[in-house]
Amino acid sequence: MYKLAILTSHPIQYQAPFFRKLAAVPQIDLIVIFRKKNRENYFDEGFGRKVVWDLPLLDGYSSIFLKNPWSINSVLRKKKVEILIVYGWNSFTNWWAVLSALQLNIPFFVYGENPLQQEFVKTGPPEQLRRWFLQTLFKKAAGCFYIGKENKKFYEHFGVPERKLFSMPYSVDNERFFREATRNKRPAFAPSFAKGYGGQGKAAAGKQKTRRGLGILENAVVILFVGKLIPKKRPLDLLEAYKSLNSSALALVFVGDGTLRNELEEYCKEHNLKNVHFVGFKNQTELSDYYAVADIFVLPSGAGETWGLVVNEAMCFGLPVVVSSVVGCGPDLIHEGKNGYIFQVGDVRALSGYLALLIKNKSTRRNFGVESLKIIRNYNYEKDLEGMSEAFRRIGLLGI
């Protein structure tokens, strides 16, 4: 057994299930180090409200909260850490951790999200200095974990050789979402796939209850957006596309909250848009109800959407997906014309056109949903453990 430490920002709902999975590996003694104080209960500026996650974020693995950036050195020594994984590099604490690892002769790995497609052309001393810092970081690292194709290209852009690159596909808790999707009798879930997930008895009633609660007709095609209503997510693009579709047999559901909500609601009033529903922030155990009633999922985000894990979640429910060209997961999760479409960011007409194609053809939506399920099954925590195991073997440790 060897001591593995992971340094990350704070408890995150997407990371906790993987940490529990990793802590259960017999060869690993895991300690997760958080830079910031416990944020299971905090005010989220993006949502514009206090957030209290309804799933445990600290159960099932050992963790510690740093008192200050300087304390990382003593933590690594006292915990007798043998391997360090640093999540990201936009923090002084992370850089200090790297320096500490070098001083203590602890091999460290870097885990980042940056897609190459969002590396905008910059010049001048600040960019030259940034490039030097990143090249130095990656050179000193034992390896770099990449979450997808564009992220791998990012590392390669900064000179990281293939031998130091290891795949850790960005994943959500697939098993939990598969169970919820099966319980809700999603159309794309064939009996062979659903076998073993159980709990389908109450599903259809629950799905119809959610629809009725929103006032959505049973035969309406539901388009879903999940995320913060902020400029980066570009929710107005989706609203404008919906307006151009001009059909009474449609419904659009926004799950989330944020600074743009009032503007979006005013837009609906101004243009007399019908069947647009703003349901506000929904917690982890509530999200499934909305994925279950949806027929199409859309993420129209702009720069800053390094991946988009809500796309993973939607695909676990067998949904066809439409994303912008900037969304980081697009090249990995969207197989164009098979499970969804990618439109040029900001091109409302193209977005509207793709939605029209899916709306008019129920069998296409179903086929796309089946393909989404096939794709997303390969983006799971087991694949992440495989990538980590390969990386550890590369530095001479036994696999996990």
C-alpha positions, 0 to 999 in steps of 0.5 A: 500500500502506498500513500496517495495525496490529491490536492484540490480546491474544495469539496465538489459534488462531481469529485466526491464519488471518485474519491470514494471509489479510489479510497476503496482500492486496497493498494491505495491509502488516500488523503484528499487535501482541500485548499479552501474551508469546507464549502458543503454549505456556501453562497454560490455567486454564479447561482446567486444563492446559498448552496447546501448539497444534498449528497455527502461530499466528505464521506468515504475517504480521508481528507484535510483542510489546509490552514494556509498555503504554507502548511502543505509542506508539513502535511506532505511530510507528516502524512508520509505522502509517496505520490501527489496529484495536483488538480490545476495550476491557477493557485499559489497553493498548488505551485507551493505544493509542487515545490514542496514535492520536489524538495521532498522528492515526491513524484507528482502528477498534474490533472487539468481541464484546459482544452486547446481550442480555448487557448486564444492567441496571445503575445507579449511578456505575460503570455511568454511568462505563462508559457515558461511556467507551464512548460516548466511545471509539465517537465518536472511532473511525473506525468499529466492526466488529460480528461479528453481530446482537446485537453490532451492537445493542450498538453502536447501544445506545451511540449508534453511527450506522449509517454507522460500523458495518461487518460482520465476521462472526465466522468460523473457517477454513471451508476447513480444516473443509470439507476435513476434513468432506468427508474424513470423508464427512459426510452433509450434504455433497452431491457438488456441495458436496464437489467440490474438497475431495477426500481422501475415501478414508480417511474412513469408516474413520477415522470408524468408528475414532473411534467404536470407540475410544470404544465407541459403537455404529455406529447410536447417535445421538451428541450432542457438546459441545466447550469448557471444562468450566466453569460459564459453559458449563453442561455439567451442563444438557446432562448432565441433559437427556441423563439425561431422554432415557433411551435406550440408542441414544444417546451423549454426548461431551464434548470439553474439560476443566476444573474441572467434569469431576470433578463431571460424572463423579460425576453420571454414576456417581450416576445410572448414565448410560451411553455418556457419554464424557469425552475431555479436551482435544483440539488443533486437528488432533484436533477434526475426528475428533469433529465427524465422529462427531457427529449433533447439536451442543449449546452450553448456555452462560450469560452470557459466551458472547459468540459460540461459535465451536465452533458455526461449526466444528460447522456446517462439518461439517453438524451440526444445532445446539442452543444456549441463548438467551444464546449470542451467535451464536444470532440469526445462525447458528441458523435455528429449525426449519431448522438447529437450535433455541434454548432458554431458558438453563437450561431443561433440559426444553426442551433435552431436548425439542429433542434428542428431536425430532432424535434420532427423525428422521434425515432432519430431522438431515440436512436441518438439517445441509444448512441449517447448511452453507448458512448457515455459508458466509456466515461466512467470512474473505472477508466479513470482508475485504469489511467491512474494505474498506468501512470503509477506503473510508469514511475515504477509502482505497482498498479492499482 
